[in-house]
Amino acid sequence: MRVSWATDRGSAERGNEDFVAAASGAVVVLDGCGLPLGTDLGCAHGTAWYARSLGTRLLARMLDGTGPPAGPPVGPPEGAHTPGHRPLVARLAGAIADVAASHRATCDLRTPATPAATVLALRVRGDLVDYLVLADSTVLLDGRHGVQEITGGHHYAAADPSAAEAAITGTVPVADLRRVFLMTDGATRLADLFGATDWAGLAALAVDPGPSGLIERTREIERTDPKAVTWPRGKVHDDATVAVCTFPP
């Protein structure tokens, strides 16, 4: 698997709260939940720190599939092949528990606005590809049957490991895939907000001109509506991240 990616902050005032990382056979993309500046998070570290900390821990757990997850058990043992098996849920639950343990002594994790993030994860496991989608980021599977869009719901990763159970997961044979795209909601606006293209067209733009070009096309349209009147949205410019995972034939 070959991985290319780009990320761009939506606001210089708050910095980029997205996070992307890749290693051999695994990719994670997180979108930190950017609440209004001044919101009491109950945390001394902030949202960007949370997304970065959760992303690095999740990537490490995805690469080490032999160890038991931290915290309460979630799902069947890693590597089991049972009906409904969701192999990345335990990895995410363990990573959430790890991060919570790392700052529970200094921060109030009971605060409703405690730092949170959406999570996308992809892992190659032999002849299979596992994916996970938590909250409103998107995975696009580009395979022999066209482009399939998978966007999560409204449960975010925060301090409770059980949030991992709300993730959408799946496993696809490597042979059925050409590419997989992992995108935060700031990078999917051309399709799901502006109506400038469909999901297949968005996938095509992520290939040519590529991740950076797709984000710049998004910024161009955002700049034509600086007061968010034509396309109402909470942020004129949002953090945007695109990762393209290519599976050579």
BAMITOR-975093 format. One record per residue (C-alpha): residue number from 0; x negated, y, z negated. Coordinates in Angstrom, 3 decimals. Layout:
% BAMITOR-975093
num / c1 / c2 / c3
NUM / X / Y / Z
...
This chain:
% BAMITOR-975093
num / c1 / c2 / c3
0 / 0.000 / 0.000 / 0.000
1 / -1.247 / 3.457 / 0.952
2 / -0.011 / 6.470 / -1.003
3 / 0.009 / 10.146 / -0.049
4 / 1.658 / 12.847 / -2.119
5 / 2.133 / 16.554 / -2.688
6 / 3.519 / 18.577 / -5.581
7 / 4.304 / 22.282 / -5.879
8 / 5.481 / 24.387 / -8.789
9 / 8.728 / 26.268 / -8.476
10 / 7.780 / 29.092 / -10.814
11 / 4.457 / 30.614 / -11.805
12 / 6.087 / 31.680 / -15.070
13 / 6.529 / 28.148 / -16.382
14 / 4.092 / 26.087 / -14.294
15 / 4.690 / 22.706 / -12.702
16 / 6.600 / 20.292 / -14.941
17 / 6.580 / 17.490 / -12.341
18 / 3.983 / 14.725 / -12.597
19 / 2.734 / 12.216 / -10.028
20 / 0.080 / 9.520 / -10.346
21 / -0.926 / 6.414 / -8.423
22 / -3.223 / 3.469 / -8.900
23 / -3.754 / 0.231 / -7.011
24 / -0.258 / -1.081 / -6.287
25 / 1.679 / 1.343 / -8.498
26 / 3.098 / 4.890 / -8.357
27 / 5.025 / 7.050 / -10.823
28 / 6.784 / 10.391 / -10.242
29 / 8.404 / 12.311 / -13.104
30 / 10.372 / 15.543 / -13.223
31 / 10.250 / 17.261 / -16.594
32 / 13.631 / 18.697 / -17.562
33 / 13.015 / 22.436 / -17.362
34 / 15.288 / 24.119 / -19.886
35 / 15.488 / 27.944 / -20.073
36 / 12.321 / 29.535 / -21.401
37 / 12.595 / 30.090 / -25.126
38 / 14.723 / 26.973 / -25.758
39 / 13.812 / 25.309 / -29.055
40 / 12.428 / 21.925 / -28.016
41 / 11.424 / 20.950 / -31.531
42 / 8.085 / 20.035 / -29.944
43 / 4.739 / 21.815 / -30.044
44 / 3.609 / 20.263 / -26.766
45 / 6.260 / 21.149 / -24.198
46 / 7.924 / 19.577 / -21.201
47 / 4.915 / 19.360 / -18.855
48 / 2.978 / 17.537 / -21.573
49 / 5.845 / 15.109 / -22.051
50 / 6.131 / 14.284 / -18.346
51 / 2.367 / 13.836 / -18.063
52 / 2.156 / 11.701 / -21.218
53 / 5.068 / 9.468 / -20.255
54 / 3.823 / 9.113 / -16.679
55 / 0.313 / 8.033 / -17.635
56 / 1.568 / 5.548 / -20.223
57 / 4.130 / 4.096 / -17.838
58 / 1.534 / 3.689 / -15.084
59 / -0.786 / 1.886 / -17.494
60 / 1.981 / -0.488 / -18.593
61 / 2.973 / -1.192 / -14.998
62 / -0.600 / -2.210 / -14.221
63 / -0.827 / -4.399 / -17.311
64 / 2.157 / -6.718 / -16.958
65 / 0.990 / -9.234 / -19.528
66 / 1.352 / -7.348 / -22.791
67 / 4.599 / -7.117 / -24.783
68 / 6.499 / -3.815 / -24.690
69 / 6.395 / -1.521 / -27.700
70 / 9.563 / -0.962 / -29.677
71 / 12.713 / -3.067 / -29.408
72 / 12.778 / -5.727 / -26.669
73 / 14.420 / -4.569 / -23.450
74 / 15.253 / -7.162 / -20.803
75 / 13.656 / -10.574 / -20.193
76 / 9.894 / -11.213 / -20.401
77 / 7.697 / -9.623 / -17.748
78 / 7.414 / -11.882 / -14.704
79 / 10.593 / -13.823 / -15.368
80 / 12.780 / -14.454 / -12.322
81 / 16.291 / -14.574 / -13.724
82 / 19.559 / -13.265 / -12.252
83 / 19.761 / -9.521 / -12.829
84 / 16.129 / -9.357 / -13.968
85 / 14.854 / -5.769 / -14.069
86 / 11.075 / -6.007 / -14.398
87 / 10.243 / -2.311 / -14.929
88 / 12.793 / -1.522 / -17.639
89 / 10.664 / -2.963 / -20.444
90 / 7.633 / -1.080 / -19.119
91 / 9.529 / 2.219 / -19.282
92 / 11.020 / 1.498 / -22.704
93 / 7.571 / 0.756 / -24.057
94 / 6.124 / 3.940 / -22.564
95 / 8.928 / 6.056 / -24.070
96 / 8.260 / 4.468 / -27.469
97 / 4.517 / 5.142 / -27.073
98 / 5.037 / 8.844 / -26.408
99 / 7.539 / 9.213 / -29.244
100 / 5.074 / 7.621 / -31.664
101 / 2.286 / 9.917 / -30.476
102 / 4.039 / 13.128 / -31.599
103 / 6.682 / 12.105 / -34.128
104 / 4.464 / 13.276 / -36.987
105 / 4.139 / 16.805 / -35.598
106 / 7.439 / 17.361 / -33.753
107 / 11.156 / 17.021 / -34.487
108 / 12.328 / 14.413 / -31.993
109 / 15.896 / 14.687 / -33.297
110 / 16.273 / 18.111 / -31.652
111 / 18.885 / 17.764 / -28.865
112 / 16.556 / 19.633 / -26.481
113 / 13.534 / 17.432 / -27.203
114 / 11.358 / 17.183 / -24.042
115 / 12.773 / 14.829 / -21.413
116 / 12.131 / 13.781 / -17.824
117 / 13.487 / 11.910 / -14.851
118 / 11.448 / 8.841 / -13.880
119 / 10.635 / 7.139 / -10.590
120 / 8.371 / 4.096 / -10.488
121 / 7.194 / 1.692 / -7.805
122 / 5.031 / -1.394 / -8.201
123 / 3.781 / -4.048 / -5.811
124 / 3.996 / -7.500 / -7.373
125 / 2.614 / -10.078 / -4.964
126 / 5.006 / -10.228 / -2.010
127 / 7.602 / -8.090 / -3.814
128 / 8.090 / -4.389 / -4.522
129 / 9.844 / -3.333 / -7.735
130 / 11.370 / 0.127 / -8.032
131 / 13.000 / 2.079 / -10.861
132 / 15.072 / 5.284 / -10.782
133 / 16.121 / 7.090 / -13.974
134 / 18.177 / 10.306 / -13.717
135 / 18.563 / 12.594 / -10.729
136 / 15.401 / 11.967 / -8.748
137 / 15.512 / 9.863 / -5.572
138 / 13.892 / 6.824 / -4.003
139 / 14.267 / 6.263 / -0.257
140 / 13.650 / 2.730 / 1.018
141 / 12.686 / 2.734 / 4.699
142 / 12.951 / -0.790 / 6.044
143 / 14.286 / -2.990 / 8.781
144 / 17.864 / -1.835 / 8.107
145 / 17.114 / 1.913 / 8.137
146 / 16.792 / 4.341 / 5.226
147 / 18.555 / 3.585 / 1.944
148 / 18.935 / 6.384 / -0.620
149 / 18.914 / 5.622 / -4.351
150 / 19.511 / 8.501 / -6.766
151 / 19.921 / 7.997 / -10.492
152 / 22.533 / 9.255 / -12.931
153 / 22.473 / 11.571 / -15.935
154 / 20.426 / 9.632 / -18.503
155 / 16.906 / 11.011 / -19.003
156 / 13.825 / 9.626 / -20.674
157 / 13.294 / 11.462 / -23.976
158 / 12.551 / 9.977 / -27.407
159 / 14.842 / 6.921 / -27.403
160 / 13.468 / 3.818 / -25.609
161 / 16.995 / 2.516 / -24.991
162 / 17.397 / 5.206 / -22.295
163 / 15.448 / 2.865 / -20.019
164 / 18.506 / 0.616 / -19.829
165 / 20.299 / 3.291 / -17.776
166 / 17.724 / 3.065 / -14.978
167 / 18.635 / 1.799 / -11.532
168 / 16.188 / -0.935 / -10.537
169 / 15.640 / -3.333 / -7.704
170 / 13.182 / -5.660 / -6.021
171 / 12.555 / -5.823 / -2.275
172 / 10.255 / -8.108 / -0.262
173 / 7.198 / -6.226 / 0.985
174 / 7.874 / -7.648 / 4.446
175 / 11.202 / -5.776 / 4.585
176 / 9.641 / -2.351 / 4.038
177 / 7.777 / 0.172 / 6.141
178 / 7.685 / 2.949 / 3.590
179 / 9.117 / 4.009 / 0.238
180 / 9.534 / 7.677 / -0.679
181 / 9.674 / 8.966 / -4.259
182 / 11.077 / 12.520 / -4.554
183 / 12.073 / 14.843 / -7.371
184 / 15.268 / 16.832 / -6.856
185 / 13.285 / 19.916 / -5.902
186 / 12.064 / 17.995 / -2.846
187 / 15.430 / 16.576 / -1.741
188 / 17.194 / 19.927 / -1.314
189 / 16.980 / 19.853 / 2.494
190 / 19.343 / 16.850 / 2.438
191 / 21.452 / 17.057 / -0.706
192 / 21.800 / 20.839 / -1.166
193 / 21.067 / 22.733 / 2.050
194 / 22.475 / 20.180 / 4.495
195 / 19.558 / 20.834 / 6.857
196 / 19.060 / 17.116 / 7.483
197 / 20.244 / 13.700 / 6.335
198 / 18.293 / 11.182 / 4.261
199 / 16.724 / 9.557 / 7.316
200 / 15.676 / 12.988 / 8.556
201 / 14.195 / 13.823 / 5.152
202 / 12.163 / 10.602 / 5.254
203 / 10.943 / 11.492 / 8.746
204 / 9.807 / 14.936 / 7.555
205 / 7.894 / 13.347 / 4.682
206 / 5.909 / 11.432 / 7.319
207 / 5.544 / 14.273 / 9.846
208 / 4.614 / 16.992 / 8.918
209 / 4.061 / 15.091 / 5.643
210 / 4.714 / 15.693 / 1.931
211 / 3.275 / 19.222 / 1.867
212 / 5.087 / 20.151 / 5.074
213 / 8.408 / 18.891 / 3.732
214 / 8.009 / 21.015 / 0.603
215 / 7.088 / 24.082 / 2.676
216 / 10.215 / 23.603 / 4.854
217 / 12.213 / 23.580 / 1.624
218 / 10.547 / 26.776 / 0.425
219 / 11.304 / 28.482 / 3.754
220 / 15.033 / 27.891 / 3.341
221 / 14.941 / 28.856 / -0.341
222 / 13.347 / 32.189 / 0.589
223 / 16.269 / 32.997 / 2.905
224 / 18.593 / 32.875 / -0.132
225 / 16.611 / 34.596 / -2.918
226 / 19.656 / 35.182 / -5.137
227 / 21.050 / 31.640 / -4.754
228 / 24.301 / 32.916 / -3.235
229 / 24.553 / 30.821 / -0.066
230 / 23.473 / 27.694 / -1.943
231 / 24.276 / 28.119 / -5.660
232 / 21.549 / 26.509 / -7.752
233 / 20.105 / 26.855 / -11.222
234 / 16.622 / 27.652 / -9.942
235 / 15.871 / 29.572 / -6.769
236 / 12.697 / 27.492 / -6.410
237 / 12.322 / 24.198 / -8.260
238 / 9.235 / 22.093 / -8.850
239 / 8.980 / 19.693 / -5.914
240 / 7.081 / 16.422 / -5.625
241 / 6.979 / 13.878 / -2.793
242 / 5.078 / 10.577 / -2.778
243 / 4.990 / 8.464 / 0.386
244 / 4.107 / 4.781 / -0.014
245 / 3.246 / 3.069 / 3.266
246 / 3.104 / -0.694 / 3.761
247 / 0.898 / -1.571 / 6.759
248 / 2.270 / -4.384 / 8.948
